[in-house]
Amino acid sequence: MGRTPIVMDGVTYHVGILYDPPLEESFRIEDGPNVGVSLAGTDIRDIRGTYYDHTLYVEPDPAYPADYTAFYRAISAPVASHTVVMPHDDGDITYAAKVLSGTREYHGRLRGRRLWKGLKVQLKATAPQRVPGGDDNG
């Protein structure tokens, strides 16, 4: 298990991104309104760009117990999007992401504190990170 702090909206949360289960990165290539099939039967695309999305699993870091609660409150806030920094290729990618969903598991109490584990968060990019004819560094 690796422990990597999460940076969201300029705030560093000392929680652990788990790598078992793995942090998942997916991509989608979305089309604009001019997509279709020509009279000759050729598929026509109107590519807006490539969007990178992430699904991550988060655990509390025992050294920073308050950060998990703060992160949970922030990630579940009713806001349009968050600016997140996620691993990508050999570096990081920073993007505006809307939260699709989040789930966590209650594991009882220990020394008067509730134990929460297994926070799964699904993030969806709100704009393409790569566009046709643009920089290909993703």
N, C-alpha and C positions, 0 to 999 in steps of 0.2 A: 504494500500500500504506500503510495506516495502522498505527501502532504504539500500542496501548492496553494498559497493564499489566492483569493479571488479579488480582482480589482473590478469594481462596479461603480459607475457614476463618480469616479475619482477617489473612491474610498477603498482601502485595502482591508479585506475581511480575513482574519486568520482562522480559516476553516480549511479542512482538507478536501481537495478534489481527489476522489478515489480513482484508481486505475484498474481496480478489479471489483466491481464491473468497470469496464473501460469508459473513459470519456469518449463520446462519439461525435464525430464531425460528419455532417452530410452536406451535399450540395444539390441545388436545383437550378435549372436553367429555365427562366420564365420568358414567355412570349408576350408581346404587346397585342394591340387590337387588330393588327393587319396580318394575322396568321390565317392560313386556310389552304385550300387546294385550288390550283389554277385550272382553267378550262382544259388544259392538256394533261391534267392529272398529276402535275408536279406538286409536291408538298412545299409550301412556302412558309418560312419562319420569319418572325418579327422579334428577334431576340432582344430583350431588355437587358439581360445580363445574368451573371452567375451569383447566386446567393449561397453563403455558407451558414449553416445552422449547427447548433450544438445541443447535445443531451449530456448532462453531467450529473454525477453522484457526489454528494457532499456529506461529510461527517464533521462533528464538532472536533476541534483541536483542544485536548485537555489543558493545554497551557493558556488558552484564550476562550474560556467557556462562554463569556458574554458575546463574543463575536458571532457565534452560531445563531443566537437569538436575534441579534441585530441584522445579520444577513437574511434570516428567514423573514423578518418583518419588512426589510427593504425589497426582497425579491417578490414577496406576495402583495406589495402595495398596489393599489388600483391606479396605476399610471400607464400611459400609452407605451412607453419603452424605457429601457435602461441602456446606458453605454457600458459595454462589457469588453474585457480583454480576455481572449481565449487563445490557447495554443493553436498554431496553424503552421504547416510546413516545418521549417527549422526555426521559426520565431513565434510571434504572436500576431493576432489580428484584432483590431479594435473596431467595434461596430455598434450601431443602435439595434437592439434586439427587443422584440416583444416576448413576454413570457406566455407560452401556450398553456403550460400546466406545471404543477409541482405536487409531489406526494412525499410523505415521510412516515416513519413507523415509531410508535410509542413503545418504549421498552421498560416501563415501570419507573420506580423512584429509587434513588440512591442518595443517602445523606440529606434527605429533604428536598432534593432537586429532581425534577422530571428528566428522564433520559429519552432523547429523540435521536433516531439514527436513520440512515438510508434516505436522505433527502434527494429525490430525483427531480431535476429541473429541465424542462424543454424550452430552448430559446430559438426564436425564428428571426432572421435578419429582416429589417424593415426596408432595406434598399439594397440593390446589387453591390457587391464588393468588386466585381469585375464587369466591365461593359465592352461590347464589341468595338474593336479598334482602339481600346484604351490600354493602359499599362497592364502587362500580363504577369504582374508579381503577386496577384491575389492577396 
